[in-house]
Every structure is written in structure tokens, then in C-alpha cells.
Amino acid sequence: MVIQLNEEIKTKVCLVGDNNVGKTSLIRRFVLDSFDDKYTSTIGTKVTKKEVSIKKDNGRDVTLSMLVWDIMGQKGFRELLRESYFYGAEAAVCVCDVTNRESLDELKYWIKSMESITGHIPMIFIGNKSDLVEQTVITRQDMEKVATSYGSPATVTSAKTGENVEAAFMRLASMLTARK
């Protein structure tokens, strides 16, 4: 009789993006499946853990323990604490607000700052707040164009409704387990 043990992998995932794009709300939706309309700016960093099960290409089940790091989005923070925040990161969720064009443009600076510490790591680009249809200025095609330049996938989400949030994080989880 052969006993097959589940493989366990721990990984650090950083969320990057400007303040007020919904990074904290995305984490809350992914980990707790909840949403809070009150905006609270993240001070420093916050780490949340979520374990997910992934089936690898070889058919083996993997438990991926994702340590999801939330960062305050103020621009000055990028340089101030970037080394300690990004050190050891194995993946990133790059978040913009689909109602704010500048938040997509700013991602290249967040990524440059991150990659100076991590090198190129798996990333997924998220355009959050898709529920604000009337205010949307960033299209899925805009997101895909930027993401493709980094060899990464893109999607639009709504932390408020939950649209595509779980799917986005699970896609990143699959990308991570494929590398291990």
C-alpha cells in the first residue's frame, strides 16, 4: 500500500498598488468572504494567512499556505520600507482601481520597486471596483495590455460583490504551485 502525503508549500504574496484601490478589501473578500464599505487606510503592513488546495499537473494535491501581505499605498512608502516588505516575496497581486486611470499607470513604479528586491516573480493584475460600471475608465483590454508587458494575466474584480476575487487569487496560487 502506497500512502501519498499532501505536499505543503508556504509562500509570501504581496499586494501592490496606490492607496484606495481596494487592496485591503480584496484580501478581506478572499480570506473572510466579507466586505466593509468604511475606508480605513492601511498603516504600515498587515499579514493575513489563507490556505488553499491546488492540484498540480502531476495530479498531486498541494496545500498552499499563502501569507498575504497588505501594504499602505502612499507613494513615499515605496522607497521607505520596500526592502523589508518585498524581501522573500514569491508572488504579487498588482491592483488598480478601474475608476482611476492614474492607479494603473502607477503600477509600473510599484513593480519596479518590488522587482529591485525580488527579481521577476509571478504576478496577476487586478482592476478592482468593477461594480462601479458608470465610473469605469480602465477597460479589461487596458489591463491586459499592461499585464502582457510583464508576461502576466489580468482580470477585473469587485471586492464589494466578490466578482472574480477568489478566481484571481486561485489563478495566482496555480501559477505558484506550477513553479515548485
ZAMARGU-4260 file (C-alpha; in steps of 0.2 Angstrom, whole numbers, plus 5000, padded with zeros to 4 digits):
<rodrens>
0) 5000/5000/5000 | 5007/5017/4995 | 5002/5032/5006 | 5003/5048/4997 | 5005/5063/5008
5) 4999/5080/5003 | 5013/5092/4999 | 5013/5109/5009 | 5020/5125/5002 | 5022/5141/5011
10) 5023/5157/5001 | 5023/5176/5003 | 5012/5186/4992 | 5012/5205/4992 | 4999/5216/4986
15) 5005/5232/4977 | 4996/5247/4971 | 4991/5265/4976 | 4980/5269/4991 | 4962/5267/4990
20) 4962/5254/4975 | 4955/5241/4987 | 4970/5230/4992 | 4963/5228/5010 | 4946/5224/5003
25) 4952/5211/4991 | 4961/5202/5005 | 4946/5203/5016 | 4935/5196/5002 | 4947/5182/4998
30) 4951/5177/5016 | 4935/5181/5025 | 4922/5182/5011 | 4916/5199/5018 | 4916/5217/5013
35) 4916/5233/5023 | 4911/5250/5015 | 4921/5260/5028 | 4938/5265/5021 | 4952/5263/5033
40) 4969/5267/5026 | 4982/5253/5030 | 4996/5259/5041 | 5012/5250/5038 | 5009/5232/5033
45) 4997/5218/5038 | 4999/5200/5035 | 4984/5188/5033 | 4985/5169/5030 | 4974/5158/5019
50) 4977/5140/5015 | 4971/5134/4998 | 4971/5117/4990 | 4978/5115/4972 | 4980/5100/4961
55) 4997/5100/4952 | 4999/5095/4934 | 5006/5078/4941 | 4989/5075/4949 | 4996/5078/4967
60) 4986/5089/4979 | 4996/5103/4986 | 4991/5114/5001 | 4997/5131/4998 | 4999/5142/5013
65) 4998/5160/5007 | 5004/5174/5018 | 4996/5189/5010 | 5005/5205/5014 | 4995/5221/5013
70) 5004/5237/5011 | 5000/5255/5014 | 4998/5263/4997 | 5006/5280/4999 | 5019/5284/4986
75) 5033/5288/4999 | 5031/5271/5007 | 5038/5263/4991 | 5055/5268/4995 | 5054/5269/5014
80) 5051/5251/5018 | 5052/5242/5002 | 5066/5231/5006 | 5058/5223/5022 | 5041/5222/5013
85) 5046/5214/4997 | 5060/5203/5004 | 5056/5185/5002 | 5040/5188/4991 | 5037/5175/4979
90) 5022/5182/4970 | 5012/5199/4968 | 4994/5205/4966 | 4996/5221/4956 | 4980/5231/4960
95) 4972/5246/4952 | 4955/5255/4953 | 4946/5254/4937 | 4938/5271/4940 | 4956/5279/4942
100) 4967/5279/4927 | 4982/5285/4937 | 4981/5270/4948 | 4985/5259/4933 | 5000/5270/4927
105) 5007/5270/4944 | 5008/5251/4945 | 5024/5251/4934 | 5033/5261/4948 | 5027/5249/4961
110) 5033/5234/4951 | 5050/5242/4948 | 5052/5245/4966 | 5047/5227/4970 | 5057/5219/4957
115) 5073/5228/4963 | 5071/5217/4978 | 5063/5201/4972 | 5068/5200/4953 | 5054/5194/4942
120) 5041/5184/4951 | 5023/5178/4946 | 5011/5192/4946 | 4992/5194/4942 | 4985/5211/4938
125) 4968/5216/4945 | 4957/5230/4940 | 4946/5232/4956 | 4929/5240/4958 | 4921/5233/4943
130) 4904/5236/4951 | 4906/5255/4948 | 4901/5252/4930 | 4896/5271/4926 | 4913/5277/4933
135) 4924/5265/4924 | 4939/5272/4914 | 4950/5257/4913 | 4944/5243/4902 | 4949/5224/4903
140) 4959/5227/4887 | 4969/5241/4896 | 4973/5229/4910 | 4978/5215/4898 | 4990/5227/4888
145) 4999/5231/4904 | 4999/5214/4911 | 5005/5206/4895 | 5020/5218/4895 | 5025/5209/4911
150) 5020/5191/4905 | 5006/5191/4917 | 4987/5188/4917 | 4974/5201/4921 | 4957/5202/4927
155) 4944/5214/4934 | 4936/5211/4951 | 4924/5218/4963 | 4929/5216/4982 | 4912/5223/4986
160) 4902/5209/4976 | 4915/5196/4976 | 4916/5195/4957 | 4932/5186/4951 | 4941/5189/4968
165) 4943/5170/4973 | 4947/5166/4955 | 4961/5179/4954 | 4969/5173/4969 | 4967/5154/4964
170) 4975/5158/4947 | 4990/5166/4956 | 4991/5150/4968 | 4991/5139/4952 | 5005/5149/4945
175) 5015/5147/4961 | 5012/5129/4963 | 5017/5126/4945 | 5034/5133/4949 | 5038/5122/4964
</rodrens>
